[in-house]
Amino acid sequence: MEQKQCDLCAGTEFEQIGDRDRHGNSLESVICKACGLVAHGKIPTDEELAHYYATEYRKSYHGELTPSDRRVMRAWKNGERIFRQLQPHIEPDAGVFEVGAGIGCTVKVFELNGHQSTGIEPGEGFQDYSQQRLLTNVVRGDLFEQPRDHSRELVLLVHVIEHFNSPRRALEYIRGMMAENGLFYVECPNIAAPFARRSKMFHYAHIHNFTPSSLKMLAESCGFKLEVQFGSKEDPNLQMLFSCSDSTELNIDPDNFKQTMQVIEQATPVRYHLRPWYVSTRFSKVASYLREHLTAKQFVADVVQECQQFASDHEDEQPAELRAAA
Ligand SMILES: [Zn+2]
């Protein structure tokens, strides 16, 4: 194995835990023996990632340049769920900034609820949709071009941290963007969730895979303090809200390596299929996909209508570039 350093703890000893991605293609996955962070054996460079996102990503992952109604509906409901979750913890006028805003649904939900709300998204298709259909203030942009002026009150990072080749670099950068009383919300897949299937676990685009403990360790060593962990232990996604802290101390959880290894060793297809509720959830999943197709079109039409109504009600307050785009 190539010599590399763990992004979390700078450790250099790894154990291989996988050699295939979820499509059966060659992809080495390793775990850091010191802290338990799971990552690719070979971390892609910035250039390799740029090439991947420009070519393969849309085909293999999103599969679409413009989001489908079903995707928009799901993203909108997800945005509403994130808003409901965070609302009790944030000031009613806190400014919101989302890194990797995707379709922009979450940004828009916060805006409709009275927050000044903006975001950046590198993907052209989704960013176009966001600005033109939902009239969001989501612009095309890169995290590392944002000013580090300690102005951001609430930063959202939803299903993005796993895509960075150095999540430490990203979190340290974000910390510099944040107001001292700012809050930072991170959501990403939880590799320690029960019944994750080992053969489905790894994906080229997910360069680092987090457990609750490894996300907490990383964030705390980048100047954040865990305030709230949402969701249950069974939840397939980690949902954590952090405040800013002056400490960047790295406190390694000595159990994370062992516990993560146990989870991975248990995550076999047999176990997955033997879940007693597997059959019924599969069936209800198919039924709910069908329902989704039928309702998504109307749902999105209603959302777009609501966004346009909101924009015309608040026309005077919109930034000039958005008025021009609309
Ligand atoms: Zn490590």
Residues whose N, C-alpha, C, O or C-beta is under 5 A from the ligand:
A	BS01	ZN	C6 L8 C9 A10 G11 C32 A34 C35 G36 L37
